[in-house]
Amino acid sequence: MKTKKAVVTMKAKRYVLVVFFLSFVRKISTSVTHYSIPEEMKEGSVVANLATDLSLDVKTLNQRKMRLDIIANKKYLDVNKETGELYVVEKIDRENICSAKSSCYLRVEIILESPLRIFNIEVEILDMNDNAPQFRRDAIHLDISEATSKGERFSLSNAVDPDNGINSVKTYHLSESEYFDIEVQTGREGSKFANLILKKTLDREEYSVHNLILTAVDGGTPARSGTASVIVRVLDTNDNAPNFNKVNYNINIMENSPIGSLVIDLNATDLDDGSNSDITYSYSLYTSEKTQDTFNLSPSTGEITVKGMLNYEDLRIYDMEVIATDKGASALSGQCSIKVLVADMNDNHPEISIKSFQSPVKENIELETVIAVVSVSDKDSGDNGVVDLHIPDNMPFTLRESSDNYYELVVSEPLDREKAPEYDITFTVTDRGSPPLSDNETMTLELLDVNDNVPQFPQSFYTIRVMENNAPGALLSSLTAFDPDLHENQYLVYFILEKEIANTSMSMLFSINPENGNLYALKTFDYEIENEFLFHIEARDSGSPPLSSNVTVHIIIVDQNDNAPVIVSPWRAQGSVVEETIPRSTDKGSLVAKVIALDTDSVHNSRITYQFLQVTDATLFSLDQYNGEIRTMRMFSYRDPRHQRLIVVAKDNGEPALSATVTIKLSTLETAVNKAYSDMTEVPLEYDIFSDLNLYLVIGLGSVSFLLLITILVTIVLKCQTPKPSSAAPPCRNSVLSERNSTIADSTLVSNDAYWYSMFLAETRKGKMVVRQPVPKGSRYIVSSLPRGTGLTNTSDSAASTLQYPK
């Protein structure tokens, strides 16, 4: 029964050996009961039935207060008082309880009372393979020089397995490696450890690090294992020299590259490590000082930069040799050759050289004449050195290539100094680079004058107006010609071409300054005698041969108001007063007299206007300012004086205006009826004594007087229609008579007869026609109507009344 229960409890057909050592000492049993159980049993698992094994009555266990004491250990076990079974209270870990001991026991005491009994029990904890081998470190680092010879051994850290006996570490395995293997050895206490063996020479440059896996395996069933990484770092030795990518480098660089421009970045490599791979760069002794002065080599980076100016025209190829040296104990080095090719850049301006230049030249130089010889050059190469020469367009010159880079400047069009006295010829040379560069040179070609231009007047015809009565020697005008030539070809002399007018030479009338062309009058001109002159003036230069031109001059004498008007009607003796008689019964608007004046000046100055200078009664007479007619503005009344004095002024239109006056004494003639009526009316009336009777008398007297007046008027009309030649003829109101093509109308008097007779009406008592002296053939008198002037000028009341004519 006991054996069966133990086998069931172990589940692996294990048995529990119970050895009873019965030692009977009075009341306490000295025997020890032994049990064996595997570690890691589950909680509640039964180890043994103590009641059965110790022959105890199960029913009394409770009464006897059965208990279990653990000696120096944690309470992993306990007893069931009802059944007497010993069972596991907490999972037991042998490695935790017994550490590295080969055997492991739990000692407990079973105590019962009434009577008191103590039983000693030992429970052996059997080891199970529940722990895998474990290395102290997950990674094992080894540094091995690449110079280490094969067969060398290197100790590795061993693995630890908490299990005991066969469950501990049994052997080691290494991952597959071309360079390494292991050797397993057994220590004094049976522990296993491994050594790493180098079976092939290392090359750091090929493999700088070797990663291996070391596995420890125990002897349990099933076996457990643990692993660790073995990292082998190969230590470098300076066994590799620096190496450039290329042995020979060809570099193209533009000339005039800026200082500091990168030429090439050399990158030498060294397969070694550490200081063995640190590289410094330097020029070899075969590199010229010129190259070293032009290019800078960085010792640390290997960059080659521009240090000096690059000029393709000075040096086109630079050769250099660069050495790369490492910093190993025994330094190794490598080298390369560099050829720097300087590419041409269009950095040189073309140059112009004037070999010959002829200046000044005459303006009549022949076509195709060579003026200048020019050479051009450019230090650049290729298209950058190919140049083209040209001059501005629209110039009378052409470039003609005479030989390689030599050009001739020839005259292609006629030259004219007067249009362009000089030419600024700009020679521009341009290369064919990109962008193109150019240069220029300006030369001034001066032209010498030849006498190829005639003098020129600004006008071909000059009209000069000269006021009559001018002072002799007065400057009339300046007739200046222009000659575009220079020096003596430009100096002009002026002449009056001789021409006679009325047997008078022009040089007698006018003179011209031969140097400046000022025209002067040599005499005083009179518009009424001669009013225009036409002649030619010549301007001649001093060239050889001389050239000349002439211009027509038209001198117009301008009339001056130097003749005063002359009163020709009514005619009166010198200093006398014109007397006229009219009846007092003259109607309103009747013509009393007509004043006619003549002026020998020109039309403008001879325009006459008339106005009263003095009049006895301004309300009685009116004067037409244009035709000189004096008319009554109303009928005469008994209050008007019998004698009227009229002073009329005739004024021309000149500046200043001239005038003449005539005094007319006008007398009124009365009939008997008129006289009686007049005498009656001269008696002042006393209005305050009028009565109705008086009013009737006045009305009757007025009626009689009216009838008498009608009778007188009819009689006067009849008499006027039958005039008599006697001196006693009654006065007539018709005021103007004309004879044979002579007309006086609207104040204009014109006559073209061979003999012209002025016939004017003088309304005098005699009624005679006055005839004055004849006018020479071809003469004209014009009296024109113009607006009245502003001022009144009395030349003389006693001016001669005889008709005047031009001389």
ABEGO torsion letter per residue (X at the ends): XAAAAAAAAAGAGBBBBBBBBBBBBGABBABBBBBBBBBGBBBGBBABBAAAAAGBBAAAAAAAGBBBBBBGBBBABBBBAAAGBBBBABBBBAAAAAEABABBBBBBBBBBBOBBBBBBBBBBBBBBBABBBBBABABBBBBBBAABBBGBBBBBBBBBBABBEAABBABBBBBBBAABBBBBBBBAAGBBBBBBBBABBBBAAABABBBBBBBBBBABOBBBBBBBBBBBBBBBBBABBBBBABABBBBBBBBGBBBGBBABBBBBBBABBEAAABBBBBBBAABBAAAAAABBBBAAAGBBBBABBBBAAABABBBBBBBBBBABABBBBBBBBBBBBBBBBBABBBBBBBABBBOBBBAABBBGBBABBBBBBBABBEAAABBBBBBBBGBABBBBBABBGBBBBBBABBBBAAABABBBBBBBBBBABOBBBBBBBBBBBBBBBBBABBBBBABABBBBBBBBGBBBGBBABBBBBBBABBEAAABBBBBBBBBBBGGBBAAAABBBBAAAGBBBBABBBBAAABABBBBBBBBBBABOBBBBBBBBBBBBBBBBBABBBBBAOBBBBBGBBBBBBBBAABBBGBBABBBBBBBABBAAAABBBBBBABBABAAABBBBAAAGBBBBABBBBAABBABBBBBBBBBBABOBBBBBBBBBBBBBBBBAAAAAAAAAAABBBBAAABBAAAAAAAAAAAAAAAAAAAAAAAAAAAAAABBBABAABBBBABABBBBGGBBBBGGBBBBABABBBBBBBBBBAAGBBBBBBBBBBGBBBBBBBBBBBABBBBABAABBABBBBBX
